[in-house]
């Protein structure tokens, strides 16, 4: 368990260096100590072994790129809709199965949906169903379940829980 936290602290320390804008050993050490201390206090359920860590980090980068792409494309779409008042919208709420029993993956998945413009998770039903408000249900409904499956698969890979 402690080894997992020691390994988790490495990429978090690198992220800390980027965040503070200092590529120095002292900055890495501070970030590492902070990340390790927080991991000990929070005690996240990590299933990481050193052999799988590179795959998990690659999955995290891919997830970040896909999420960034979705945010940009959704922002452009929402902006286009706002600037074009005669564009028909069919707002509504769609129930989406979380496809997983784990609270953490459900919450992370909901975050991925919510930060993309045009869709917002408004509530959960016992962490099994998310209710998502969409600006255009005709556009969102056909892809929400498949997008959820892809997002869940990637999050499980990142968290070391399969995939």
Secondary structure, DSSP 8 states (H G I E B T S, - for coil): -HHHHHHHHHHHHHHHHHHHT--SHHHHHHHHHHHHHHHHHH-------HHHHHHHHHHHHHHHHHHHHHHHHHHHHHHHHHH-TTS--B-EEEEEE---S-HHHHHHHHHHHHTSTTEEEEEEETTTEEEEEESBHHHHHHHHHHHHHHHHHHHHHHHTS--
